[in-house]
């Protein structure tokens, strides 16, 4: 029970800090701008290159995973509320909530790592 409370508190703190991260400059956007500038200078600029398509695909996938997380949390909450004191159902709901939060942490960490790596690559090449 203490682990669940600590996990929920950590998820709450991360949720409160998320707007600060969202307002920061996104290296993916810088990379797309830089590649379009290079394409323009080379005379091969197009309206929607590969990097833009990949960026949109990543955003769609992250949005879909956020919806899956929300549905899992709602379903687990529904199971918990309709358990009527059945310890087996309550345990199943708690496990589902725990696993959904772990999945969300993994998704956010993957985005943060890829964001960090791309920013580091841009800084290392002197194009930041």
C-alpha positions as CSV (number, residue, x, y, z in Angstrom):
1,X,0.0,0.0,0.0
2,X,2.9,2.3,0.8
3,X,4.4,1.6,-2.6
4,X,1.1,2.5,-4.3
5,X,0.8,5.8,-2.4
6,X,4.4,6.7,-3.2
7,X,3.9,5.8,-6.9
8,X,0.7,7.9,-7.0
9,X,2.5,10.8,-5.3
10,X,5.4,10.6,-7.8
11,X,3.0,10.5,-10.8
12,X,1.2,13.5,-9.3
13,X,4.4,15.5,-8.9
14,X,5.5,14.6,-12.5
15,X,2.1,15.7,-13.8
16,X,2.4,19.1,-12.1
17,X,5.9,19.6,-13.5
18,X,4.9,18.5,-17.1
19,X,3.7,22.0,-18.2
20,X,7.2,23.4,-17.6
21,X,8.7,20.7,-19.8
22,X,6.1,21.3,-22.5
23,X,6.9,25.0,-22.6
24,X,10.6,24.4,-23.1
25,X,12.1,24.5,-26.6
26,X,11.7,21.2,-28.4
27,X,14.8,19.9,-30.2
28,X,12.6,17.9,-32.6
29,X,11.1,21.2,-33.9
30,X,14.6,22.7,-34.3
31,X,15.8,19.6,-36.2
32,X,12.8,19.8,-38.6
33,X,13.5,23.5,-39.2
34,X,17.2,23.0,-39.8
35,X,16.6,20.1,-42.3
36,X,14.0,22.2,-44.2
37,X,16.6,25.1,-44.3
38,X,19.2,22.8,-45.7
39,X,16.7,21.4,-48.2
40,X,15.8,25.0,-49.2
41,X,19.5,25.9,-49.7
42,X,20.0,22.8,-51.8
43,X,16.9,23.5,-53.9
44,X,15.1,20.3,-52.9
45,X,12.8,21.7,-50.3
46,X,9.4,20.0,-50.0
47,X,6.3,20.7,-48.0
48,X,6.4,17.8,-45.5
49,X,9.6,15.8,-45.6
50,X,10.4,12.6,-43.9
51,X,11.4,14.2,-40.7
52,X,8.0,16.0,-40.5
53,X,6.1,12.8,-41.2
54,X,8.1,10.9,-38.6
55,X,7.5,13.7,-36.0
56,X,3.8,13.6,-36.7
57,X,3.8,9.8,-36.4
58,X,5.5,10.0,-33.1
59,X,3.1,12.6,-31.8
60,X,0.1,10.4,-32.9
61,X,1.6,7.4,-31.2
62,X,2.2,9.3,-28.0
63,X,-1.4,10.6,-28.1
64,X,-2.7,7.2,-28.7
65,X,-0.7,5.8,-25.8
66,X,-2.1,8.6,-23.6
67,X,-5.6,7.6,-24.5
68,X,-4.8,3.9,-23.7
69,X,-3.5,5.0,-20.3
70,X,-6.7,7.0,-19.6
71,X,-8.9,4.1,-20.6
72,X,-6.9,1.7,-18.4
73,X,-7.2,4.1,-15.4
74,X,-10.9,4.6,-15.9
75,X,-11.5,0.8,-16.2
76,X,-9.4,0.0,-13.2
77,X,-11.3,2.7,-11.2
78,X,-14.6,1.2,-12.3
79,X,-13.4,-2.2,-11.2
80,X,-12.4,-0.9,-7.9
81,X,-15.7,1.0,-7.3
82,X,-17.8,-2.0,-8.3
83,X,-15.7,-4.5,-6.3
84,X,-18.2,-4.4,-3.4
85,X,-15.6,-5.4,-0.9
86,X,-14.2,-8.4,-2.9
87,X,-10.5,-8.4,-2.2
88,X,-9.7,-10.2,-5.4
89,X,-11.3,-7.6,-7.6
90,X,-9.8,-4.7,-5.6
91,X,-6.3,-6.4,-5.9
92,X,-6.9,-6.7,-9.7
93,X,-7.8,-3.0,-9.9
94,X,-4.8,-2.0,-7.9
95,X,-2.5,-4.1,-10.0
96,X,-4.0,-2.6,-13.2
97,X,-3.5,1.0,-11.9
98,X,0.1,0.2,-10.9
99,X,0.9,-1.3,-14.3
100,X,-0.7,1.6,-16.1
101,X,1.4,4.1,-14.1
102,X,4.5,2.1,-14.8
103,X,3.7,2.1,-18.5
104,X,3.1,5.9,-18.5
105,X,6.5,6.4,-16.7
106,X,8.2,4.3,-19.4
107,X,6.5,6.3,-22.2
108,X,7.5,9.6,-20.7
109,X,11.0,8.4,-20.0
110,X,11.4,7.2,-23.6
111,X,10.3,10.6,-24.9
112,X,12.6,12.4,-22.5
113,X,15.6,10.2,-23.5
114,X,15.0,10.7,-27.2
115,X,14.5,14.4,-26.7
116,X,17.8,14.6,-24.8
117,X,19.7,12.5,-27.3
118,X,18.5,14.7,-30.2
119,X,19.3,17.9,-28.3
120,X,22.8,16.6,-27.5
121,X,23.4,15.6,-31.2
122,X,22.3,19.1,-32.3
123,X,24.6,20.7,-29.7
124,X,27.5,18.5,-30.6
125,X,27.4,19.3,-34.2
126,X,27.3,23.0,-33.5
127,X,23.9,23.6,-35.1
128,X,22.1,24.4,-31.9
